[in-house]
Amino acid sequence: MVECWLPYGDTEVSVSVPVRRLTATAEPGEGRVVEDLDCEVLRSLEKPVHAEPLRDLVKPGMRVAVAVDPGLSGAVWEAAHILVSRMLELGLEAHNITVIVGRRFDEPTVRPSGPPKPFPQGVEVVHHDPAATPFKRVGVTSLGTPVEVCRRFLEADLRVSVGEVRPSPSAGYVGGRSVILSLSSFETLRANMLLMLDRMAKPGLLDGNPVHEDMVEASMMASLDASLNLALDEGCRPIAVSFGEPNHSFLECVRVVEKRAFVEVGSRAGVVVASPGGAPWDSFLYRSLDALMNVEEAAKRGGAIVLVAECRGGVGIRGFVELLSMEPRALRSEMRRKFIPGAWKAVALSRILSRRPVIVSSALPIGTLSRMGLKPAYTAQDGLKKAFEEVGETSVIVFPHASYTVVRRGA
């Protein structure tokens, strides 16, 4: 037996796999971690990508809006503080700076916590609410998405975003252009999320991905002037910082993440055992499903997936369990009519379950998992046992950081 350790919340659990059955333990690549974030952010502000340095962008008396997508890492808030402090050093008055806390575009009903420490006195911090914030429509993308963005952001003289870059199961990668969706209306989110059901909406894919292309158009229509992007590793630690023109600075971080997140597998396995990567990746089920979608490509058709995720926060999206009781075609029809939180992931999960069993070891009630069509397991080991009962004792690939993994099929 080979003992494989998997992150689970704030701890780890193990699963023992027969030696002859273990094809691979697929881990992210190695790389440096940013040791001095203050230094890296200031360097990027002075040497931007395809843009003027911050000192040339900032003019006395101008109103500045800083859009922050809090994401999963506290490093985003730290970077936002460094950015605002630098703006004040360059002569901006505090009362002319507004920090707008966005909602994660894929979790818009989950209100993020505010900054862990206050910004300098006079800097206003406001929380975006897609149900109540005043919006302005600035156009419609070529894919039909009405772009309705927080009016306060649009009315600023300089518009800057701060966010993290990491794999996304639908947009290719989170970051850069996606921050605009965190400041958008439910109508904008509804239209963009319909694109997440497209067959080209995949993890790690940007070329031809309609979700990505739609976001790029939306950010251009919203006149996003510059972005401060932080590339993250599987531990939510910054591994690169880039400031500048929104799309170019985003792509610079994507190239760093690709080297770490891309994992090559020689052939598909009969059983895939996946952990999102522990907290915060597995804080609740809705977020943990990213891991499932990221590594489904590694499982044979008719094979099984074992998801090992603590989910201490529960399901995460109100009404998500009920969505899975709807017929996918009917749910798609409802999605075209109105915004439904979590609907695109419910459709995606239904599609996965139509192809293979998914066994889940978590802290969620057995009844809750069963109602969603997921097969509960008491432990990771029990999950592997049940997978073998479903599909036979077959090949196994283990992904300890599946939410940060992009599967690339080998030759």
HELIX and SHEET records of a PDB file:
HELIX    1   1 LEU A   37  GLU A   46  1                                  10    
HELIX    2   2 LEU A   54  LEU A   57  1                                   4    
HELIX    3   3 ALA A   75  GLU A   89  1                                  15    
HELIX    4   4 ALA A   94  ASN A   96  5                                   3    
HELIX    5   5 ARG A  151  LEU A  154  1                                   4    
HELIX    6   6 GLY A  176  LEU A  183  5                                   8    
HELIX    7   7 PHE A  186  LEU A  194  1                                   9    
HELIX    8   8 LEU A  195  LEU A  197  5                                   3    
HELIX    9   9 PRO A  210  MET A  221  1                                  12    
HELIX   10  10 PRO A  246  ALA A  261  1                                  16    
HELIX   11  11 LEU A  285  VAL A  295  1                                  11    
HELIX   12  12 GLU A  296  ALA A  298  5                                   3    
HELIX   13  13 PHE A  320  LEU A  323  1                                   4    
HELIX   14  14 PRO A  328  ARG A  337  1                                  10    
HELIX   15  15 ALA A  343  LEU A  353  1                                  11    
HELIX   16  16 ILE A  366  ARG A  371  1                                   6    
HELIX   17  17 ALA A  380  VAL A  391  1                                  12    
HELIX   18  18 ALA A  402  TYR A  404  5                                   3    
SHEET    1   A 2 VAL A   2  TYR A   8  0                                        
SHEET    2   A 2 THR A  11  VAL A  17 -1                                        
SHEET    1   B 6 LEU A  22  THR A  25  0                                        
SHEET    2   B 6 VAL A 396  PHE A 399  1                                        
SHEET    3   B 6 ALA A 269  ALA A 274  1                                        
SHEET    4   B 6 ALA A 299  VAL A 308  1                                        
SHEET    5   B 6 VAL A 358  SER A 361  1                                        
SHEET    6   B 6 LYS A 375  ALA A 377  1                                        
SHEET    1   C 5 GLU A 124  HIS A 127  0                                        
SHEET    2   C 5 ILE A  97  VAL A 101  1                                        
SHEET    3   C 5 VAL A  64  VAL A  68  1                                        
SHEET    4   C 5 LEU A 158  SER A 168  1                                        
SHEET    5   C 5 GLY A 172  VAL A 174 -1                                        
SHEET    1   D 6 GLU A 124  HIS A 127  0                                        
SHEET    2   D 6 ILE A  97  VAL A 101  1                                        
SHEET    3   D 6 VAL A  64  VAL A  68  1                                        
SHEET    4   D 6 LEU A 158  SER A 168  1                                        
SHEET    5   D 6 ALA A 226  LEU A 232  1                                        
SHEET    6   D 6 PRO A 238  GLY A 244 -1                                        
SHEET    1   E 2 PHE A 135  VAL A 140  0                                        
SHEET    2   E 2 PRO A 146  CYS A 150 -1                                        
SHEET    1   F 2 PHE A 262  VAL A 265  0                                        
SHEET    2   F 2 VAL A 406  ARG A 409  1                                        
END                                                                             
